Structures are given as C-alpha cells and as structure tokens.
Amino acid sequence: MNKKLLLIFVFALSFFNGYSQSATEWQSDLNSLKQTVHSKYSNLFYNITANNWDKAVDDFNNQIPKMDKTEVLVGFIKLVALFHIGHTQMNTFDLHHAGLSLQLHRYPYQLYWFSDGLYIKSADKKYEAAVGGKITMIGDVKTDVALEAIRPLVSYENEQGYKANSVFYLAIPEFLKTQNICKSTDEVTIKYLKEGKEESVVFKNDTLNSSANISFETTDVWADARKQNDTPLWMKESESFRYMEYLAASKTLYVRHSVTLNDGDKTIAAFFNNMVDYIDKNDVQKLILDVRMNGGGNNYLNKEIITSIIQSKKINQKGKFFCIIGRRTFSACQNLVNELEKYTEVTFVGEPTSENVNFYGDTKTETLPNSKLQVNLSWLWWQNFDARDKRKATSPELAVDISFNDYYNNVDPNLKAIFNYEKEKPLFETLINLINTNKKSEAYQYAVDYKNNPLHRYVAERLEADINQEGYNQIQKGKHETANGLFEINIKLFPESANAFDSYAESFMNMGKKDEAMKYYEMAIAKDKEGAVADNSKKQIEKIKSGGKN
C-alpha cells in the first residue's frame, strides 16, 4: 500500500472510531441533529409536524441506552426517513467499507418489484439457480411482511419511491436483523417460486460490496434473469448517459436520457441538437424520450432539452411525442418532466414518478459531532407548478407496468402501448361537447369507460378532482349548464364523495334552482357529517333559508 493510500485508510479508521461511543455520546449526537433541524432546516416539517417529530426524537433518545450501535444507526435512519422527503436521508454509503467499527454489508443479489411480485432479478453466479425466482419468504417472514418491516427505514415521497428503494434495503443484512426479518446477519434464507416449484436459497454475508446496483446493469460475475439473446432498447449502451436509435418500421426515433449531466465532452446540448437535426432531415413520425431510469442531475441543463423539443414542430404534437417515466424518475428529472408537461404536447407513458411535482430537493450534509455520521438534509424548494398543486407524482396518461415475463423475454410493454396508441379526443372536450348537445347519458358513459380503462388507471386516481376543477372553470366562463352536467357526472362516478355533491349543489344555486341546491347540500352533509365540506354545505343551506344570495 502506498503512503497516500495508507494515510487515507488510517484517517478513515480514525474518522469512524466514534462508533464505539457511549449511549450518552449517541444521545448528544441526537440532540445535535434535533437542534440542527430546528435551527437550519425547519422546512423539513412539511409532511410531519415539528411536535410529532420531536416526540419521535424523545422516544428514540429513551431507547438508546438499550440499543447496540447498529440499532442506534437504524434509529437515526428511521428518524430522518420520517420527513418523507426523498432527498433527505442518512448517508450510509460510506459504511460499506472494511475496517470500520460500524459496517453495513450487502447480500450479493438484486431484487426488483415487478407488476406480478418481488423477484430475484440478478445475483452472484454461484446463486444462479435462484435468479428469476418469485420470492415468497425472506428470512423468517413472508414477502409482504418483509416489505412493510423495511418501510420505516426508507426515505421516499410516494409509493413509487418506496417501490424503487425498498429493494435495496432488503439486501442489507444488518437491516434485515434489526427489522426482525431474520435472526442473523451471517446469512439469509429466501424461499421462491420458479417453474412451478418452491425452492429455497441461502445467501451468505461474505461481501462488503458498496455498489447500490440501482440500475438494470449486471456485472460479469453476476447472473441476470432476462434472456441474454437480445438487449431491449432501454438497456442498450447502458454505460452511456444517453442513447438514440431510429426504428425504421414505425418511423420512430427512440431516445434514452438516463442522467441529467454532461457525459464528459458529450454535452446534453449537443446531443439534443443532433436529435432535432435528425428529426428534421429524416422521416420521423414519432419521438420517444425515455427517462424512466433518470434519477436526476443538474436542473440547469434541462433548458436545452425543452427548447430542442419545442422548436421541433414536426414532432411536438399530441400523439407524436411520448415520454416514458417510472419509479426512478426523480429530482432534476422530475423538473424536466414538469417542464415537458407545461410546455410541450407530450403524452406520458409508464409508471408514476417517485417525486412530488413541487418538492424540497438539494441537500446539505451535516456531520454528527461524536459518531461523525453524515445526514443529507434538503433545504431548497423547487416549484414548477402552482403552490396549490399537491400532486405526489406525475402520473402517466398511458399506464404501463413491466411484469417479470416482460423482463425475462426482453419485451418493453411501454413501446407496445405507444405503438398501439390511437390519439384520443381530450376528455373534457368530449364531455363538454356531449353535454352541450344534450347527450348527457353518452357523456356519462364516456367518463365511465375512461375511468375503467386500465391504461388510465393512474390518472383515474385524480379524475374526481379534475372533473370538479373543470366544472368550476366552466362556471368562471358563465357556462352554468355545462358545469352542472360535469358535476352530475362526478356524483355518479364518485357517489361517496361529499365534495362532489357540494359542488353539484353549488351549480344549482348558480342556476337559481334553490330546491335542488338544498337537496344536494343535505346529501353532502350526510356523507361528510362533521367535516369541512359539511360545514360549507350547512352555511349554504342557512343562506338559502334566510333568503340570502350565494
């Protein structure tokens, strides 16, 4: 070992020797974290109140004397995860190194949560027989129990973020033990189904592999579940930040954008300028931008992508421009998705993103004084949409989930959905046209079919709110009959929604039909009892009875 490396190694050991510290020193670190959060990062009290977080701090503080050092580490991880801000988390990456008194290991497998279950996607070749198995048990518990047991450790903003990250925590022996998934950190037994048979495999803890292995790449010493006779588009040249290929049969240009950073002298600006040039000079009828694996980078490099697409009028049209998003679409790439939604004619395909549309992003690293553990805490608010936009994710118009068989056979169902897509008439344009031509029953059936279409299952989650908002848009335009028709559809689609009935009643008030308004306000009260909607409905009823105007 050369002198420079020796000094680095000695420094690393001395840097982390605090892990043998006393309970009092751990509690001092905890108090330091508490004070730091309150004095410098009060913005983190966004999804949890300061009082509730402080209570969790106090509970943890009381438990520390009864904990070993790994349990204390997990306690800190859980405490920071309570903020439910994806960027905000304990930095445990540096604990995957030999020679530390507090270490985290990693079992040599990678799991993936496909649409049909949790599978062993890849593993060290000595465990090759288990690769492709659908997991039924991890350690001592069933798969669903293990996934929930690990949940408190995961920093995430929505269920997509949890899906994306929980699988990595399930590969860390120390976490499996502290969460009572298995009793030992030496090995874990995984039971799985493969080719109709239930089998089991024992993974040994014999590595300090620090690679998070978050992509779908497989190293030479690992076996992967998919057939190796082909490589799907989204995995081609995976070592490159970006990839482009023309699909002549469908006249489609496919572009994979995996990280929002320049790749050395291969800049984002040059790449997307080349893309536009190719579109202009060739018979390109569709553009697919694939950002499903893009976890972020530099927000200020998004401009070149957006302007490139906007200037390409040939392709920036509904039904011609598609963007594939997914559970690893995060951070700077969420901002790219936001800007695509605002400024282009994009159709999103795939899974929802793992980031809120408005979110706390950039972090500063705070070091705890005794243990030297590092915490990444978000401080910068990124707001691309109205401050009232509380969406937890960007949801795709065309919902597509990848199954294990898709992965195994190198099939990308996102491409299938795009190539089968027939441009739909905009939902509200269709509903309004039908309502205004006195075809209310047809409008309702169109809304039902839209809601029940599996391709719309993610946007259907917000359908009630969207119809309600469009109703009020029509009221602002003075089109009260149209608004009333939309609200009527909403109460039929969502018969248990007090808010839908309250809005329907208001539309009758605006039309001067007070008896009808009373009827539906009373129905709203019955569904909400003592809530805010009921309070509003009661006030409106009092106005009607007193002869007041709405």
C-alpha positions in Angstrom: 0.0 0.0 0.0 1.5 3.4 -1.0 1.9 6.1 1.6 -1.1 8.2 0.3 -3.5 5.3 0.5 -2.2 4.3 3.9 -2.9 7.8 5.2 -6.4 7.8 3.7 -7.1 4.4 5.3 -5.8 5.5 8.7 -7.9 8.7 8.5 -11.0 6.7 7.6 -10.5 4.4 10.7 -9.9 7.4 13.0 -12.9 9.2 11.4 -15.2 6.4 12.3 -13.8 5.2 15.6 -16.6 7.0 17.4 -19.0 4.1 16.7 -17.8 2.5 19.9 -19.0 5.6 21.8 -21.2 5.6 24.9 -25.0 5.9 25.0 -24.5 9.5 26.3 -22.5 10.4 23.3 -25.1 8.9 20.9 -27.7 10.9 22.7 -25.6 14.0 22.3 -25.5 13.3 18.6 -29.2 13.0 18.6 -29.6 16.3 20.4 -27.3 17.9 17.9 -29.4 16.6 15.0 -32.5 17.9 16.6 -31.1 21.4 17.2 -29.7 21.5 13.6 -33.0 20.6 12.1 -34.9 23.2 14.1 -32.4 26.0 13.6 -31.4 25.4 9.9 -34.0 23.1 8.3 -37.4 23.9 9.7 -38.6 23.5 6.1 -38.4 19.7 6.6 -41.6 19.9 8.7 -43.6 19.6 5.5 -45.1 16.1 5.9 -44.7 15.8 9.6 -45.3 18.4 12.3 -42.4 19.6 14.5 -44.2 18.3 17.6 -44.6 14.8 16.2 -41.0 14.6 15.0 -39.8 15.8 18.4 -41.9 13.2 20.1 -40.1 10.5 17.9 -36.8 12.1 18.9 -37.7 11.8 22.6 -38.8 8.2 22.2 -35.6 7.3 20.4 -33.5 9.1 23.0 -35.0 6.9 25.7 -34.3 3.7 23.8 -30.6 4.4 23.0 -29.2 3.0 26.3 -30.8 -0.4 25.5 -29.5 -0.4 21.8 -26.4 -1.7 20.2 -24.6 0.6 17.7 -26.3 -0.9 14.6 -29.7 -0.4 16.2 -28.8 3.2 17.0 -27.8 3.7 13.4 -31.2 2.3 12.3 -32.8 4.6 14.8 -31.2 7.6 13.1 -32.2 6.3 9.7 -35.8 5.9 10.7 -35.9 9.4 12.3 -34.7 11.1 9.2 -37.0 9.0 7.0 -40.0 10.4 8.9 -39.7 13.6 6.9 -40.8 11.7 3.8 -38.6 13.9 1.6 -36.8 11.7 -0.9 -33.5 13.6 -0.9 -33.3 13.8 2.9 -31.7 10.7 4.4 -28.8 9.3 6.4 -25.7 8.8 4.3 -24.8 5.1 4.9 -22.9 4.6 1.7 -19.5 5.1 3.4 -20.3 2.4 5.9 -19.8 -0.3 3.2 -16.0 -0.5 3.7 -13.7 -2.8 5.6 -12.0 -1.8 8.8 -14.8 0.2 10.3 -16.2 -0.5 13.7 -19.7 0.0 12.3 -20.2 -1.7 9.0 -23.0 -2.4 6.6 -22.8 -5.4 4.3 -24.8 -6.3 1.3 -26.0 -9.7 0.1 -25.0 -10.5 -3.4 -28.4 -10.2 -5.0 -30.6 -7.6 -6.6 -34.4 -7.7 -6.2 -37.0 -6.0 -8.3 -40.6 -5.3 -7.7 -42.3 -6.3 -10.9 -46.1 -5.9 -11.5 -46.6 -9.5 -10.5 -44.4 -9.7 -7.5 -40.9 -9.4 -6.0 -38.3 -11.3 -7.8 -34.6 -12.1 -7.6 -33.6 -10.2 -10.7 -29.9 -10.9 -10.5 -27.3 -12.4 -8.2 -23.7 -13.6 -7.9 -23.3 -16.5 -10.3 -22.9 -19.0 -7.5 -26.6 -18.4 -6.7 -27.6 -18.6 -10.4 -30.2 -21.3 -9.8 -32.3 -18.8 -7.7 -32.2 -16.0 -10.3 -35.7 -15.4 -11.7 -37.4 -16.8 -8.7 -40.5 -15.1 -7.3 -39.9 -14.5 -3.6 -42.4 -15.9 -1.1 -40.3 -15.5 2.1 -37.3 -13.5 3.2 -35.7 -14.9 6.3 -38.5 -15.7 8.8 -41.3 -13.7 7.2 -43.5 -13.6 4.1 -42.6 -11.2 1.3 -45.3 -8.6 2.1 -44.3 -8.6 5.8 -40.7 -8.1 4.9 -41.5 -5.1 2.6 -43.6 -3.5 5.4 -40.9 -4.2 8.0 -38.3 -2.3 6.0 -40.6 0.6 5.2 -39.7 2.8 8.2 -36.1 2.9 7.0 -36.8 4.2 3.5 -36.8 7.9 2.6 -39.5 8.3 0.0 -42.2 10.8 -1.1 -44.7 8.4 -2.6 -45.3 4.7 -3.1 -43.3 4.7 -6.3 -40.3 6.0 -4.4 -40.8 3.3 -1.8 -41.0 0.6 -4.5 -37.8 1.9 -6.1 -35.8 2.0 -2.9 -37.1 -0.7 -0.5 -35.5 -3.5 -2.5 -32.0 -2.1 -1.8 -32.7 -2.1 2.0 -33.8 -5.7 1.7 -30.2 -6.6 0.6 -28.5 -5.3 3.8 -28.0 -8.0 6.5 -27.9 -5.6 9.4 -31.3 -4.0 8.4 -32.9 -7.4 7.9 -31.9 -8.3 11.5 -32.9 -5.1 13.2 -36.3 -5.2 11.5 -36.8 -8.8 12.7 -36.9 -10.2 9.1 -34.2 -12.7 10.1 -32.3 -13.5 13.2 -28.7 -13.4 11.9 -26.5 -11.1 9.8 -24.4 -14.1 8.6 -26.9 -15.5 6.1 -30.5 -15.2 4.9 -32.7 -17.9 3.5 -35.0 -16.8 0.7 -37.9 -19.0 -0.5 -39.0 -18.6 -4.1 -41.2 -20.0 -6.8 -39.6 -20.9 -10.1 -41.0 -23.0 -12.9 -43.9 -24.1 -10.7 -41.8 -25.3 -7.8 -41.0 -23.8 -4.4 -37.3 -23.7 -3.7 -35.0 -22.0 -1.2 -31.5 -20.5 -1.3 -29.2 -19.4 1.4 -27.3 -16.2 0.7 -24.1 -15.8 2.7 -22.9 -12.5 4.0 -19.4 -12.6 2.5 -19.1 -9.2 0.9 -18.8 -5.5 1.7 -20.0 -4.7 -1.8 -20.7 -0.9 -1.7 -22.4 -0.8 -5.1 -26.0 0.2 -4.7 -26.6 -1.6 -8.0 -29.6 0.6 -8.7 -29.7 0.2 -12.5 -30.6 -2.9 -14.5 -27.0 -3.5 -15.5 -25.4 -6.8 -14.5 -21.7 -7.3 -13.9 -19.7 -10.2 -15.5 -19.7 -12.1 -12.2 -23.5 -11.9 -11.8 -26.3 -13.8 -13.4 -29.4 -12.0 -14.7 -32.9 -13.3 -15.1 -33.5 -12.0 -18.6 -32.6 -13.9 -21.7 -29.2 -12.8 -23.0 -30.0 -13.4 -26.7 -31.2 -9.8 -27.1 -31.0 -6.4 -25.4 -34.1 -4.2 -25.1 -33.7 -0.6 -26.3 -33.8 0.9 -22.8 -30.8 -1.2 -21.8 -28.6 -0.7 -24.8 -25.3 1.0 -24.2 -26.2 1.4 -20.6 -22.8 2.8 -19.7 -23.6 5.9 -21.8 -25.7 8.7 -20.3 -27.8 8.9 -23.5 -28.6 6.7 -26.4 -30.5 7.2 -29.7 -31.8 4.8 -32.3 -34.1 5.1 -35.3 -36.8 2.4 -35.6 -37.5 2.4 -39.3 -40.5 0.1 -39.3 -42.5 2.6 -37.1 -40.7 5.7 -38.2 -39.9 6.4 -34.6 -36.9 8.0 -33.0 -36.1 6.4 -29.6 -34.0 8.5 -27.2 -32.9 7.3 -23.7 -31.8 10.0 -21.3 -30.5 8.4 -18.2 -28.9 11.2 -16.2 -29.2 15.0 -16.4 -25.4 15.6 -16.6 -23.0 16.1 -19.4 -21.1 13.0 -20.3 -17.6 14.5 -20.3 -17.3 16.4 -23.6 -20.6 14.8 -24.8 -22.9 17.6 -23.7 -26.7 17.4 -23.3 -27.0 20.5 -25.6 -25.0 18.8 -28.4 -26.9 15.5 -28.1 -30.4 17.1 -28.3 -29.4 19.5 -31.1 -28.3 16.4 -33.0 -31.7 14.8 -32.2 -33.6 17.8 -33.7 -31.3 17.8 -36.7 -32.0 14.1 -37.3 -35.8 14.6 -36.9 -35.7 17.5 -39.5 -33.7 15.5 -42.0 -35.4 12.1 -41.8 -38.9 10.6 -41.9 -39.6 10.7 -38.2 -43.2 10.3 -37.2 -42.8 9.7 -33.5 -40.4 10.7 -30.8 -40.0 8.6 -27.6 -38.0 10.2 -24.8 -37.2 7.5 -22.1 -36.4 8.9 -18.7 -37.7 6.0 -16.6 -34.2 5.4 -15.1 -33.2 9.1 -14.7 -32.6 9.9 -11.1 -31.6 13.5 -11.6 -28.5 15.6 -12.0 -28.3 19.3 -12.9 -31.6 21.1 -13.2 -30.0 23.9 -15.2 -29.2 21.5 -18.1 -32.9 20.9 -18.7 -33.4 24.0 -20.8 -31.5 22.6 -23.8 -33.8 19.6 -23.8 -37.0 21.6 -23.6 -36.1 24.1 -26.2 -34.9 21.4 -28.6 -38.3 19.7 -28.4 -40.3 22.9 -28.6 -38.5 24.0 -31.8 -39.3 20.7 -33.5 -42.8 21.5 -34.5 -42.8 18.4 -36.7 -42.8 16.2 -33.7 -44.1 18.3 -30.8 -47.7 17.3 -31.4 -50.2 15.2 -29.4 -49.8 11.6 -30.5 -46.3 12.1 -31.9 -44.3 12.9 -28.8 -44.2 10.4 -25.9 -42.1 10.3 -22.7 -41.6 7.1 -20.7 -41.5 7.8 -16.9 -41.1 5.5 -14.0 -40.3 4.9 -10.3 -36.7 6.1 -10.7 -37.7 9.4 -12.4 -36.6 11.8 -9.6 -35.1 15.1 -8.7 -33.8 17.1 -11.7 -35.6 14.7 -14.0 -38.9 15.4 -12.1 -38.3 19.1 -13.0 -37.7 18.0 -16.6 -41.0 16.1 -16.6 -42.7 19.2 -15.1 -41.4 21.4 -17.9 -42.4 18.9 -20.6 -45.9 18.8 -19.1 -46.1 22.6 -19.2 -44.5 23.5 -22.5 -44.9 20.5 -24.9 -47.6 18.3 -26.3 -46.2 15.2 -24.5 -48.1 12.0 -23.7 -46.6 10.4 -20.6 -46.3 6.6 -20.6 -45.3 4.1 -17.9 -45.4 4.4 -14.1 -45.8 7.5 -11.9 -42.6 9.3 -10.9 -41.1 8.9 -7.5 -41.0 12.7 -6.7 -43.7 15.2 -5.9 -44.3 17.8 -8.7 -43.3 20.5 -6.3 -40.6 19.4 -3.8 -37.7 20.0 -1.5 -34.6 19.0 -3.3 -30.9 20.0 -2.9 -29.3 18.8 0.3 -26.5 20.0 2.6 -24.5 17.4 4.6 -24.5 17.7 8.3 -22.0 15.7 10.3 -22.9 14.5 13.8 -20.2 15.6 16.3 -19.3 12.3 18.0 -20.0 9.5 15.6 -19.3 11.5 12.5 -22.3 10.0 10.9 -23.5 12.2 8.0 -27.0 13.3 7.3 -28.2 14.8 4.0 -30.9 17.4 4.6 -32.9 19.2 1.9 -33.1 22.9 2.0 -34.1 24.2 -1.5 -37.8 24.3 -2.6 -38.3 23.5 -6.3 -41.7 24.8 -7.5 -42.6 24.3 -11.1 -46.3 24.4 -10.7 -48.9 26.4 -8.7 -48.2 26.3 -5.0 -51.6 24.6 -4.5 -50.6 21.7 -6.7 -50.2 18.9 -4.2 -49.7 16.1 -6.6 -47.4 13.4 -5.1 -46.2 12.4 -8.6 -46.6 12.9 -12.3 -49.0 10.2 -13.4 -48.8 8.8 -17.0 -51.7 9.1 -19.3 -50.9 5.6 -20.5 -50.3 3.4 -17.5 -47.8 0.6 -18.2 -46.2 -1.7 -15.6 -43.5 -4.2 -16.5 -44.1 -7.9 -15.5 -41.4 -10.4 -14.8 -42.2 -12.2 -18.1 -41.8 -8.9 -20.0 -38.3 -8.5 -18.4 -37.4 -12.2 -18.9 -38.3 -12.0 -22.6 -36.7 -8.6 -23.3 -40.1 -7.1 -24.0 -40.8 -3.4 -23.3 -44.6 -3.0 -22.8 -44.1 0.8 -22.9 -43.3 0.5 -26.6 -46.3 -1.7 -27.2 -48.6 0.8 -25.6 -47.1 3.7 -27.6 -47.3 1.8 -30.9 -50.9 0.8 -30.2 -51.9 4.2 -29.1 -54.6 5.9 -31.1 -55.0 9.6 -30.4 -57.9 10.0 -28.0 -60.1 13.1 -28.0 -59.3 15.2 -24.9 -61.6 14.0 -22.1 -63.2 17.3 -21.2 -63.6 18.4 -24.8 -65.5 15.3 -25.4 -67.6 15.5 -22.2 -68.5 19.2 -22.8 -69.5 18.6 -26.4 -71.8 15.8 -25.4 -73.3 17.7 -22.5 -73.9 20.8 -24.7 -75.6 18.7 -27.4 -78.0 17.2 -24.8 -76.3 13.8 -24.8 -75.7 13.6 -21.0 -76.1 9.8 -20.9 -73.4 9.4 -23.5 -71.1 11.8 -21.7 -71.5 9.8 -18.5 -70.8 6.5 -20.3 -67.7 8.1 -21.9 -66.4 9.1 -18.5 -67.1 5.6 -17.1 -65.2 4.0 -19.9 -62.3 6.4 -19.5 -62.2 5.7 -15.7 -62.3 2.0 -16.2 -59.7 1.8 -19.0 -56.6 0.1 -17.5 -54.4 2.5 -19.5 -55.9 5.4 -17.5 -55.6 3.8 -14.0 -53.1 6.3 -12.7 -54.8 9.5 -14.0 -58.2 8.0 -12.9 -57.0 8.5 -9.3 -57.3 12.2 -9.8 -60.4 12.1 -12.1 -62.8 13.4 -9.4 -60.7 16.4 -8.7 -60.1 17.1 -12.4 -63.8 17.0 -13.3 -64.5 19.2 -10.3 -61.9 21.7 -11.4 -63.2 21.8 -15.0 -66.7 22.4 -13.6 -65.5 25.5 -11.9 -63.7 26.5 -15.0 -67.0 26.4 -16.8 -68.6 28.5 -14.0 -65.9 31.1 -14.5 -66.9 31.3 -18.1 -70.6 31.7 -17.2 -71.5 28.3 -18.6 -73.5 27.1 -15.7 -75.5 24.3 -17.5 -72.2 22.8 -18.7 -70.8 22.9 -15.2 -73.9 21.3 -13.8 -73.6 18.5 -16.3 -70.0 17.9 -15.3 -70.8 17.9 -11.6 -73.7 15.5 -12.3 -71.2 13.1 -13.9 -68.9 13.4 -10.9 -71.6 12.4 -8.3 -72.4 9.4 -10.4 -68.8 8.4 -10.8 -68.0 9.1 -7.1 -71.2 8.6 -5.2 -69.5 8.6 -1.8 -67.8 12.0 -2.3 -69.2 14.7 -0.2 -67.3 17.3 -2.1 -68.8 16.2 -5.4 -72.3 16.7 -4.0 -71.4 20.0 -2.6 -70.1 21.2 -6.0 -73.2 19.9 -7.7 -75.4 21.8 -5.2 -73.5 25.0 -5.8 -74.1 24.7 -9.6 -77.8 24.6 -8.9 -77.5 27.7 -6.7 -75.8 29.5 -9.6 -78.7 28.5 -11.8 -81.3 29.8 -9.3 -82.6 26.3 -8.5 -82.6 26.5 -4.7 -84.7 23.5 -4.0 -82.3 21.3 -6.0 -79.4 23.0 -4.3 -80.9 22.3 -0.8 -81.4 18.6 -1.7 -77.7 18.1 -2.7 -76.3 20.2 0.1 -78.1 17.9 2.5 -76.7 14.8 0.7 -73.2 16.3 1.1 -73.8 16.8 4.8 -74.9 13.2 5.2 -71.7 12.0 3.6 -69.3 14.2 5.5 -71.1 14.5 8.9 -68.9 17.0 10.8 -66.2 17.7 8.2 -65.2 20.9 6.3 -67.5 20.1 3.4 -70.4 19.6 5.7 -69.7 22.9 7.4 -69.8 24.7 4.0 -73.0 22.9 3.0 -74.7 23.9 6.2 -73.7 27.5 5.7 -75.1 27.4 2.2 -78.4 25.9 3.4 -78.7 28.7 6.0 -78.2 31.3 3.2 -81.0 29.7 1.2 -83.4 29.6 4.2 -82.6 33.2 5.1 -83.2 34.3 1.5 -79.6 35.3 1.1 -77.6 35.0 -2.1 -74.8 32.6 -2.7 
